[in-house]
Amino acid sequence: MKQFGITAVLTLSLILLACGGGSSSNSPTVSGNWSATLTSADGTPAFAFTSSLTQGSGTAMVTGTNLTFTTSTDCFTSGGTETGSFVLSGNFNGNMTGAFQLTITSGTPVGNTLALLGTVNNNAITGTWTLTGNGGCTGSGTFTFTKM
């Protein structure tokens, strides 16, 4: 009977160790300051900007503030809104991977939309972008978004 008790305690201990005692403080998040570099389909630099992203509490929704284009562009001269989402496919030991989407809508001039679709890999997001709008504000290519 004593051996059964010891075996039961050891088995329960191993089960608890296997489940981990993870802490939510290690949970990764997209919240923070980010820097983006966008390259046109022909390989030439297109845009660069910085933004502060905030992940909604317990959700996959993302909002952006402090959008600043660091390259000159007539497509986004002032204002604008940023909304997005992500779907994590992994969240292990502080690692973050998954799908990411961000849409930037111009304030002035009105009518330009920059859509980024990519893959999160810890502190970097890579993928493709598409710009639709007015006055020659169209294009597509690839981007790298890096957490600063």
Summary of the structure (lengths in Angstrom):
residues: 148
radius of gyration: 21.5
end to end distance: 59.0
largest distance: 83.3
contacts: 410
relative contact order: 0.18
helix: 14%
strand: 52%
